[in-house]
Amino acid sequence: MIRFLLRALGLFGLAAAFVLVIYDGTKSIAGNRLFLTSVGDLWTLLNANSLSAVRPLVSPYANGVLWDPVAVTFLSWPAWAVLGVIAILFLLLGRPRRPLIGYAR
């Protein structure tokens, strides 16, 4: 059951990453320059209040070092790449077991 859920999340994540690639591609073609939707932009589009609520939770750790170089860098990455990598990890975790060779079941 868990493997099925991981595979389903992985497939939905890959579909969402593909949609983001198409969105960025059409925006780039229309604008005659490269447009990439960052994770921070996507998070702001989906729920801006939660993004502003996360910063006070993360900032006190490691004297603010965890927010400024780490979280800000992560939020500037392309959303399709981050979503695609997470989806591939879910698919790898949910893959079926290999059959045992030489054992009858």
C-alpha positions, 0 to 999 in steps of 0.5 A: 500500500505504501509503495502504491502511494509513493508511486502515485505521488511520484507520478503526480509530481512528474506530471506537475513538473512537466506542466511547469516545464511547458508553462516556462517554455511557453512563457519563454517563447512568448517573451523571447527570453528565458523565464524560469518559475522558482520554488519561491514564486510557485509557493507564493502563487499557491499559498503566500501566507504559509511562506511568510509563516515559515521564515520565523520558524526557520530563522532562529536555528543556526543564528539565521544561517539556515534561512539566508544562504540555505532556504533562499538558495532553495527558493530560487531554484527552478520549480520544475527541477525540484519537483522532478527530483522529488518525484523521481525519489518517490518513484524509486522508493515505491518501485516493486521488489525484484523477484528472488532468483532460484526460489519458488514461491 
